[in-house]
Amino acid sequence: MITVYGIPNCDTVKKARTWLAEQDLDVAFHDFKKQGVPAELLPTWIKAFGRDRIVNRAGNTWRKLDDAAKAAVVDDAAAAALMLAEPSVIKRPVVSWSDGHWTLGFSADAFEKSAFAAPK
């Protein structure tokens, strides 16, 4: 099973979901706004991508944070706390693939490799 984590109105999430639907793949969607951020997965995401990639410092949510909140993201625990408090600060989509690996963001090439990779 493939699980896409994100926000449904995010353009990048929409592109990813459209691509997956076009491939007729079985996909579950986890909506941060309705279901919350899965706190138990944050350490996995931080380890897989690094806090500087998973926290989207180019997005509107980050830009709207006050300087103290931005300056407080100095370690993994602070990054996780921010992601729980402000789910929109997470770079999207985060995708769990059938073979257990993760990708961040959308790239048709990366999705092609991930979706049709031989299971391990």
C-alpha positions in Angstrom: 0.0 0.0 0.0 1.2 3.5 -0.9 0.3 6.3 1.6 0.4 9.9 0.7 0.6 12.4 3.6 -0.2 16.0 3.0 -2.9 18.6 2.5 -5.5 18.1 -0.3 -5.5 21.7 -1.6 -1.6 21.8 -1.9 -0.7 22.0 -5.6 2.2 19.5 -5.3 0.0 17.0 -3.4 -2.6 17.4 -6.2 0.0 16.6 -8.8 1.3 13.6 -6.9 -2.2 12.2 -6.4 -3.1 12.8 -10.0 0.0 10.9 -11.2 -0.7 8.0 -8.8 -4.3 7.8 -10.0 -3.2 7.8 -13.6 -1.1 4.8 -12.8 -4.1 3.1 -11.3 -2.2 2.5 -8.0 -3.8 1.6 -4.7 -3.2 4.7 -2.6 -4.3 5.9 0.9 -4.4 9.6 1.6 -3.6 11.0 5.1 -4.9 14.5 5.4 -2.9 16.6 7.9 -5.8 19.0 8.4 -8.4 16.3 9.2 -6.3 13.5 10.6 -3.4 15.4 12.1 0.3 14.9 11.7 1.3 11.3 12.7 3.6 12.2 15.6 5.0 8.7 15.7 6.3 9.1 12.1 8.1 12.4 12.5 11.4 10.9 13.8 11.3 8.6 10.7 10.7 11.5 8.4 13.4 13.6 10.0 15.9 10.8 9.8 15.0 10.1 6.1 15.0 13.7 4.9 16.7 15.8 7.5 14.9 18.5 9.4 16.1 21.2 7.0 14.3 19.5 4.1 11.1 18.3 5.8 10.5 21.8 7.3 9.5 23.8 4.3 11.3 27.1 4.8 10.2 28.4 1.4 6.5 28.1 2.1 3.9 30.7 3.2 3.5 29.1 6.7 7.2 29.4 7.5 7.3 33.0 6.2 4.3 33.9 8.5 6.0 32.6 11.6 7.5 35.1 13.9 11.3 35.3 14.2 11.3 33.6 17.6 9.4 30.6 16.2 11.8 30.3 13.3 14.9 30.7 15.5 13.6 28.0 17.8 14.0 25.2 15.2 17.5 24.3 16.2 17.2 20.5 16.6 15.0 17.6 15.6 12.8 17.9 18.7 12.0 21.5 18.0 11.4 20.7 14.3 9.0 18.0 15.3 7.2 20.3 17.7 6.8 22.9 15.0 5.4 20.3 12.5 2.8 19.1 15.0 1.8 22.7 15.8 1.8 23.9 12.2 1.2 21.0 9.8 1.4 23.3 6.8 5.1 23.8 7.4 5.8 20.2 6.3 7.1 19.9 2.8 4.6 17.9 0.8 3.8 15.3 -0.1 5.5 12.7 2.1 5.0 9.3 0.5 5.4 5.9 2.0 5.9 3.4 -0.8 4.9 -0.3 -0.8 8.5 -1.4 -0.2 8.8 0.7 2.9 10.9 3.6 1.6 9.9 7.3 1.7 10.0 10.2 -0.8 9.4 13.9 -0.2 7.8 16.2 -2.7 6.8 15.2 -6.2 8.9 14.2 -9.2 7.4 12.0 -11.9 10.8 10.3 -12.4 11.2 9.6 -8.7 7.6 8.4 -8.4 8.1 6.1 -11.5 11.1 4.5 -9.9 9.4 4.2 -6.5 6.0 2.9 -7.7 7.3 0.2 -10.0 10.5 -0.8 -8.1 10.8 -4.5 -7.5 9.8 -5.3 -3.9 12.7 -6.0 -1.5 
